[in-house]
Amino acid sequence: MLAAGLLAKKAVEAGLEMDPTVKTSLAPGSRVVTAYLEKTGLQPYFDKLGFQTVGYGCTTCIGNSGPLNPEVEKAITDNDLVAAAVLSGNRNFEARIHQNIKANFLMSPPLVVAFALAGRVDIDFALEPIGLGKDGKEIFLKDIWPSLSEIRDTLRSALTPEMFSTLYGNFAGQNPKWNEISAPTGGIYQWDTKSTYIQEPPFFENFGMEAGTITPITGARALGIFGDSVTTDHISPAGAIKEKSPAGRFLSEHDVTREDFNSYGSRRGNDRIMTRGTFANVRIKNLMLPGVEGGETLHQPDGERLSIFDAAQKYAEEKTPLVILAGQEYGTGSSRDWAAKGTRLLGVKAVIAASFERIHRSNLVGMGILPMQFKEGTNAQTLGLDGTETYDIVGLGEDLQPRQDMTLRITRKDGSVQDIQVKVRIDTPIEVDYYRHGGILPFILRQLVAESV
């Protein structure tokens, strides 16, 4: 951060200016960063270039980057431009930074400032100037890059133990806004049925003390067929909510204005929003709709094109169980609980993939969803699946064993039947218990209630 501040200082002194089409922001992980930037006199140079502090912690990294300039955004969407973000955060998944920014590059803080000054990512800093400074002089990155000795000297003068104790010694006293938030008291939380931020989750509806039984899945339809490397960001985005998405329509219907939509991450206490946001990433590709991005699918057997949420609702009315088909590395990325929760609430009974990311596989079991794995060399594409099929998981019952092979019966539109072997990815005996109980939440609640009697 100090290197970035020194680079900003040298850039301002050299006469470099920021292109107004470049959106900039500064979101340190700690208020200590602001303290040492101010102490070293570097913050004004950040401010001069447009890197004003917008907050601390998760902002751009989790999609809270705010809107683009409307004219810039219109140019991107009208011309299908591949616009780029450069950030020093730790996530660069598709549509993570902003839903209309397709390319995201992770770099050190000084390089973020450098690329922002250049205004483009297709630049060779060794051969091309970063921009024009005073009197039209070409300025190269090497001209403003701080030396190690400059960084070291600045660092020595910047950090003191007192900074940390002053800023974090009395957290409550230094955050009056936090203290002003009213909170209910008592042993039982009182739900506000009008809140669009937090609602009573449906995971314990019709709860009883008896565990369920493991039964076959028959007559299922594919809610989505996906390729390789589907991330939890694809499954459950954390960023901004688009106005015409199912979640956006829900908020509009509940009198929330567009500027107050906030993000999925901010509304993760409301299952109504998060379920509508599941598989709603603008970059996700459902292979049932070749060449189309976004959370849409085809309802079968009529072939009606709907959002994944609306299709799931229609299947629920028809009492049709659902499956997800996917390729390699399904569920990579952040270990986002809502990627499994939302899948469950859409009515998905099983996810059949070529391979799973380990945490997401575990989370699926924890939500009572059956993960199953294609045999090596087999996937939806090699099988020629297009979503018009129905699926039966034959032999699924109370005698379920960890990692056992099972038959997936595929009945195609023309009536032909194909049986293939798949492996159950319930990996341990305790996970069999979780699955039998409908997930880890009812399993634990039944244990707690039994122990309290």
Summary of the structure (lengths in Angstrom):
residues: 453
radius of gyration: 25.9
end to end distance: 56.1
largest distance: 82.5
contacts: 1363
relative contact order: 0.10
helix: 34%
strand: 17%
